[in-house]
């Protein structure tokens, strides 16, 4: 019995090459998703002259901002983006970019509503779009989803 040697012209060799390429690409995409992600956070409905302060991973990024909801759209003018990098995050809020080094992922988001602390642990596996509606004078309704929110 003669054993046929695999060469770069044989179809099993080409299938093996293609399989390796797809495997490497899948690994790279998975690594990139874990290292470079973005959370988009909106403050939405039922705010009326409420004071908000925000800490990301324990670092203050916004202090005592008064927000109001536009009742026709259900949205305030306060939103932020959190860009997750390998060992730090960048918070973009009100035309400012704040770098926070050595932050644990998933990280905590501390939001003070009228002086009262509400703490959330953000896990990108639960969605990258986050919304807060005012629930009472001191608490929020918290939404986290995979798709962007729709506003009228």
C-alpha positions in Angstrom: 0.0 0.0 0.0 1.3 3.4 -1.0 0.9 6.3 1.4 0.3 9.6 -0.4 2.2 12.5 0.9 0.3 15.8 1.6 1.6 18.6 -0.5 0.6 22.2 -0.7 -1.4 21.3 -3.9 -3.5 18.6 -2.4 -7.1 19.5 -1.2 -6.7 18.2 2.4 -3.7 20.5 2.8 -5.7 23.5 1.6 -8.6 22.6 3.9 -6.1 22.4 6.8 -4.6 25.8 5.8 -8.1 27.5 5.6 -9.1 25.9 9.0 -6.0 27.3 10.7 -6.7 30.8 9.2 -10.3 30.8 10.5 -9.1 29.6 13.9 -6.6 32.4 14.2 -9.1 35.0 13.1 -11.7 33.8 15.6 -9.1 34.0 18.4 -8.1 37.5 17.4 -11.7 38.7 17.3 -12.4 37.3 20.7 -9.3 38.9 22.2 -10.2 42.3 20.6 -13.7 42.2 22.0 -12.4 41.6 25.5 -9.8 44.4 25.3 -11.5 47.1 23.3 -15.2 47.6 24.2 -17.4 50.5 24.8 -20.3 51.2 27.1 -22.7 53.9 26.1 -24.6 55.3 29.1 -27.7 57.6 28.9 -29.7 59.3 31.6 -33.2 59.1 30.2 -36.6 59.9 31.7 -38.3 61.5 34.7 -35.4 63.8 35.8 -36.4 67.2 37.0 -33.7 69.4 38.5 -32.0 66.4 39.9 -28.3 66.4 41.0 -26.1 63.6 39.7 -22.4 62.8 40.5 -20.6 59.8 38.9 -17.6 57.7 39.8 -16.1 55.1 37.5 -14.0 52.5 39.2 -13.9 54.7 42.3 -12.7 57.8 40.4 -14.9 60.9 40.3 -15.7 61.9 36.7 -18.7 64.2 37.2 -19.8 66.2 40.3 -23.1 67.7 41.1 -24.6 68.2 37.6 -28.2 69.2 37.6 -30.1 67.3 34.9 -33.6 67.6 33.4 -35.4 65.2 31.0 -36.8 66.5 27.8 -40.3 64.9 28.2 -40.8 64.8 24.4 -37.8 62.6 23.9 -37.4 61.0 27.3 -33.7 61.9 27.4 -31.4 64.3 29.3 -28.3 66.0 28.0 -26.1 63.8 30.2 -24.5 60.8 28.5 -21.1 59.2 28.7 -19.0 56.6 26.9 -16.6 54.3 28.7 -13.9 52.8 26.4 -12.4 49.7 27.9 -8.7 49.1 27.0 -6.3 46.4 28.1 -5.5 47.8 31.6 -7.3 51.1 31.7 -10.5 52.9 30.7 -11.3 56.2 29.1 -14.4 58.0 30.2 -15.8 60.5 27.7 -18.3 62.9 29.4 -19.2 66.5 28.6 -16.4 67.0 26.1 -13.9 65.7 28.6 -11.8 62.5 28.3 -10.7 61.0 31.6 -8.2 58.1 31.7 -8.5 55.7 34.7 -5.5 53.4 35.1 -5.4 50.0 36.8 -9.1 49.4 36.9 -10.7 46.0 37.5 -13.0 44.7 34.8 -16.0 44.4 35.3 -15.8 47.8 37.0 -18.2 49.6 39.3 -20.3 52.6 38.4 -21.3 54.7 41.4 -24.0 57.2 40.7 -25.2 59.6 43.3 -28.7 60.8 42.7 -29.5 63.8 44.9 -26.7 62.7 47.2 -27.7 59.0 47.5 -25.4 56.3 46.3 -26.5 53.8 43.7 -23.8 51.2 42.7 -23.7 49.1 39.6 -21.2 46.5 38.4 -21.0 46.7 34.6 -20.5 43.5 32.7 -20.2 43.8 28.9 -21.7 40.3 28.5 -25.0 41.8 29.6 -25.0 44.5 26.9 -23.1 47.7 26.0 -26.0 50.1 26.1 -27.1 51.3 29.5 -30.0 53.6 30.5 -31.1 55.1 33.7 -34.6 56.4 34.4 -35.3 58.2 37.6 -37.4 55.8 39.8 -37.7 58.0 42.9 -35.9 60.9 44.5 -33.0 58.6 45.3 -33.1 55.6 43.0 -33.0 54.6 39.3 -34.5 52.1 37.0 -31.4 50.4 35.4 -31.5 49.0 31.9 -28.6 47.1 30.1 -29.1 45.7 26.6 -27.3 44.7 23.5 -29.0 47.1 21.2 -29.0 50.9 21.3 -32.0 52.6 22.8 -34.5 54.2 20.5 -35.6 57.8 21.2 -38.3 59.7 19.5 
